[in-house]
Amino acid sequence: MKARPTVLLATIGSATLLAGAFAFQYIGELAPCQICLWQRWPHLAAVVIGLISLRFGVTLVFCLLGGLSTLSTAAIGFFHMGVEKAWWDGFEGCSAPDISSVSPEELLESLLSDPIVQCSQIPWEFMTLSMAGWNAVISLATTMIWIAAAWQSRKNLSG
């Protein structure tokens, strides 16, 4: 079996997850937190890798890089889900800043111009999984597709 259709499927998977994230943000009006934004970059990388691979030829290296990209966003998604479920603490930038020295007017202006989105809050959930959880699960599945493409491209090399 040729790896090209498998790479196309993996590329579509990351593109769909990325499109879904933007849809939740701009159509659903759910502002992303910092970790949410981090989860998008590896999907973008996987889409670019997939498109380059589809244009110039599927290779084992492209497939492994695509798989590494989706595996990294799955790891970030799992970490984010842990922060949301309070299994562990998030990062300092994912919580409200210290406002003890800020005047009420400055605070109001800051909140109106740039809303604080805490990484520990779950803005949307389906079947007990948040968006971060779904990203982790679907990204792991996409990683498996990249691995299948890598296996297929390796088999093509050997004969």
C-alpha angles and dihedrals in degrees: 000000000000120000096220097085090046092052089048090053092049091047091050089049093057093041090052093050090048092048089049091053091052091046091054089049102044104024099029092038093226106148112218123236123225095269090049089057092049090056091060098060097066090049090053089049091050091051092049091046090048093049092048090048093049091048101043103025137287112269134175090246093055091048093049092048091050090049092048090052094052092042090054093052089048089054092048090048092050090049090049091049088053090053090049092049091045092241087134140353124274128220127291092250091058096069138061115288124242107276099179093110097040122100118234090248093052090047093051092047091049093049093048094048100040118015117214112241112192117212091218094062120092108217096179134016136180124184090351093303123110124215088268090052093049090048089053094049097043092042090054088052089049089050088056089053090052089049090052089051090050090051091049093048090049091051090050090056093054097053 
